Amino acid sequence: MKLDKSKKAVFFDVDDTLYDHLTPFRRALETIARPKEGFPYEAAYHRLRYYSDMLSLELGGAGSDDYESAVEDMRRRRFQLALQEFDIELSPEQAERMQAAYIGCQYEIDMFEGARELLQRLADDGHVVGLITNGPLEHQMNKIAAMNLGSIIPADRLFVSGDVGWDKPDQRIFVHVNERTGTSPEHSYYIGDSWRNDVIGALAASWNVIWFNHRGTTPESEHTPHHTAGSYTELAQILETAL
């Protein structure tokens, strides 16, 4: 698409940025493993995300030839590895049940307060609004459908790594989005929760980065996002000033 340097692009991550990704993890864990009272769900969730990213990277990412054939085993292993750190040993059968429960819960989505309203306002203001998310195409599109975002975001602004061929933090996925939407990096904004995937990846592509740090975690490197928001109220205020 022809480059229009005046067009402002605002793209969002999906998991744990548009909705609370901890909720389906907690529901699945309570259903299958039934941990003791006081279990550190958030800490375990962070380790699940770590192993999910690490194992996916070992497979070459969601767009690789090996990913499709090995993804189910990878999804089970991430639960086993993460929960081992919290003294919960899952058999392969339990890990498979955990994954099935987790997937089922992921399509029962309540967006963060203010998220839908902000997306609608940005679209109504004429900005190029879209999503960039890691994962298999069908899986991520099912989540997007569950949030009923089709009336706000057109299909050609939905970029899923399993379809595009590059996983965040590979900067090529952001370059691809600019090329497909006719936007420029200096006028592109990316909002995401993951330091490694979202902050580092978008910065590498010279995008403006807003770290959605709603969990109050600490930076993992010397990279510096342009802004940090802990809620959609803060995010809306940042974008109102920046755009």
N, C-alpha and C positions, 0 to 999 in steps of 0.2 A: 504494500500500500504506500502511496506517496506520502512523504513526511510533511506534517503540518506542525511546525515548531510552536505554534500558539496553543495547540491542544493540550489540556491538562489530563493526565491519566492517574487514576487512583485505583490500585489493585489490592485485594485482600487475600491473605491466607484463609484456609477454611477451618481445619481442626484446631481447637483451643484458641481461635481468634474470633470466629463468628458464633461459636457456641462452646460450652464448657465440656471439653473432651474427657475430663476426669469423671463425669457422671456415668457414662456407660462402663468405664473401667471399674468403678466402685460397685455398680450393680452386678456386673459379671463376677467380680471377686466375692461379693457377699453370697451370691447364688451357688457358686461352685466350691470355693475354698473355705468360706465361712470363718474368716480370721477372728481372733480374739478382740474383745473390746479395746479400743485405744490404738488399733492398727494404724500405722502412718500411711494412709492411702495416697496422699499427695506425693510423698517421697517415693513410694513404689511406682506410682504413675510416671514420674520423671525417669526412673530407671527403665521402665517399659519403652518410653519414647527413645531413650538412648540406644537400647538394644534393637529396636525397630529400625532406627537410622543406620546403625552399624551393620546389621545383617543385610539390610537392603543394599548398602554400599558394596558389601562383599559379593553380592549377586550381580552387581553392575547397574543397579537402579531399576526403576519400574518399567523402563523402556527396553531393557535388555532381553536377549533371547532366552537366557537362563531363568529370568525372573518368573515368568508365567508358570513354568513347570515346578519351581521350587518354592513359590510364595506361600503355599499352605503350610509347609514344614517350617518355613521361616517364622510365620505368625505363631505357631505353637512354641517354637524354641524361645522366642522373645519373652513369652510368659514364664517359661521354665527358668530362664536365666535371671530375669528380673526378680521373681519371687524367691529364688534360692537365696538372694541377698537378705531376705527377711524371714529366713528359716521356714519357708513353705516349699516343700518338695512336691512337684506335680508329676504324675505319671503322664506318658504320652496321651492316654485316653482322657485324663483330666484336663490336660492342656488343650486338647481338641474341643472338649466341651466348653472350656473357658473362652476360647476363640469364637465358638458359635454363639455363646451368650453375649459376648462383647459386640459382635457384628450386629446381632439382633437389636441390642440397645442403641447402637449408633444411629439407627434410623428413626428413633424416637427423640427428636431434637427440639429443644427450646433454645432459641437464639439468645445471646446476651441482651440485657435490657438496653434499648437504644440502638442496637445494631441495624435492624431492618429500617428504622426511621432514618438513620444516617445514610445508608445505601440509597434509599429513595430520594432523599434531599440532594445528594451528589448527582444522581442521574437526572433529576429534574432541573438542576442548575446547568446541565449540558456537558458535564465532565465525562470522560471515557472511564466508565466504572466496570471492573471485572474481578476475576478470581484467578489466582495462581496457586495450585495445590499439588503436593506429591501424592502418588499412589496410583493404583490401577484405575483405568478410566471408568469402568462400570461402577465400581465401589464408590468412588468419589462423586460421580454423577448422581448416584442414588441418594447420597447425603444432600447434595444441592437441591434435588427434587423434593426431599423431605422438608427442606426449609422454604420451599415454594418461592424460589428466587427468579423464576423464569419471567415474571412480569416486570422485573427490575433490571436484570442483566441479560442481554442477548447472548445466544449460544456461541457466537463468534468471539466473545470476550471471556470464555471459560477455558482456561488452560490447565490441563491435567498432565502431570509428568509422564504417566504411562502411555499417553497418546502422543505427546510432543517428542519424547525420546530423551529428555534430560531431567534429572532430579535437581531441585534446589539442594545445595547451594551453588550448583553449576551456573555460572553467570549467563551461559548461553540460553537458558530458558527465558531470562529477562530480556536479552537482546532479541530473541524470537518474538516476544510479546510486542516490543517496540516496532519491529518490522511489520508485524501483522496488523497492528492498529494505527500505524502512521504517526506514532508519537516519538518523542525524544527523551533520553534519560534525564536530562535536566528538568523536564516538566513532568516527570513520572514519580509517583509516590507509592511506596509499598508498606503495608501494615501487616505485621505478623508477630507471633509470640516466640518462635524458636530463634534463639541467638545464632545457632550454627546455620540453620537453613535459611532463615528470613533476613536477619540482620547482615550476616557476613555475605550471603549470596547477593542480596540487592545492592549492598555497598560496592561489591566487586564490579557490578554492572553500571555503577555511577548513578543509581537511583537515589531519590530522597527517601530515607528510611525512618519509619515511626515504629519503635519497638512497643508492642502491646504487652506490657509486663504486668498483667493483672494478678500474677501470683507473687510478685515482689521478689523474684530471683535475682541473683547477682550476675554481672557480665562474665563471659567465659574467655574473653580475650581483650586485646587492646583496641579493638574496633570501637568506633563511636557513632551510634545512630544519631540522626539529626534531631529527633525528639523521642520522648518516652511518655507513654500514656498508661494509666492503670485502670481506666474505665472508658466507656463510650462517651461519657460526658466530657472527659478530658480530651479524648480523641477528636470529638466534634469541635471543640474550642481550638485545638491545634490546627485542624484543617481549615477552619474559618479564617484564620490568620494567614495561613500559608498559601492558600489557593487564590 
